[in-house]
């Protein structure tokens, strides 16, 4: 959870427009292995180059993809929206 808090802070500073969380973190798994995220880069990204560098380095337990609108839509609406068996599943959008 600490890495996710750090991610949200860095995302705000860097100018991320939207942050969607997926994977076992948004299920009833007691101790998920990691947090899968899609981060939509806003206009003028990066607003804070230091925050951007930290995002590029990565964070423990966070698997993130920094993407533009077209890839973000594909990730959220197709990849994240279903499990391996094509069953619909939920995602969480973190307000920034």
N, C-alpha and C positions, 0 to 999 in steps of 0.2 A: 504494500500500500504506500510505503514511503516513496518508492520510485514513481508511482503514479502522481503523488502530490508534487514531486519535483518536476515531472513532465508537464503538468498543468501550468505551473509557474513559468517554466521555460517557453512553453507554447504561447502563452499570453505575451511575454516579452518579445518573442521572435516575430509575432504577427500572424500566428496560425488563426484561421478563420473558424474552423470546426475541428473537433476532436471526437472520434467515434471509437469506442472500446468494444472488443469482441473476444471470443475465445472462452476458455474455462473460467476466466475471471468473472464473467457475467452469468455463470450457472450456479448450481448449488454445490459445486465442488468445494470442500472445506479448505483445502490448501492448493489453489491453482499453481501450475508450474510457471506460467508467464502471463503477460498481458499483451494481447494483440491490438494494435491501434492503427487507425488511418488519420493522418493529419492533413487537412486542406490548407495549403499555403495561400494566404490572402494577398491582396494587391499590395505592392510595395514590400513584399517579403524579401529578405528579412529586415525587420525594423530594428532589431538589436542583433548585431553580428556575433557578439559574445554568446548570447543565448542560442543562436543558430549553431555555432561551433559545438556547444554542449549537446545539443540535440543530435548533431552528426556523430559525435563520439558514442552516443548511446547511453542507456541507463540500465542498471541491473534489472533483470526479469521483464524488461519492456522490449517487445518486438514491434517496431513502428515503421510506417511507410509515409514519407513526406511526399505529397502528390498534388497535382493540379486537379481542376474540377472533373475532367473526363475520367481520369483514373480513380478519383475519389468516388464518383458515382458508381463505377463498376465494382469497386471493392465493397462499398456499403450495400448496394442493391443486389449484387449477385454473389460475390465470394463470402461476405460476412453474413448474408441473409439466410443461408442454408448450411446444413451440416453435410457430412460426407455422403449421406444417403439421400440428399436433396430435400430433406425435411426443413420446413421453415423454422427459423429461430430468431430470437431477439438480439439486439445490440443496444448499447447505451451511448447516448451522446452527452458529453460532458460540456456544460455551458462554460464559455470562456469570457 
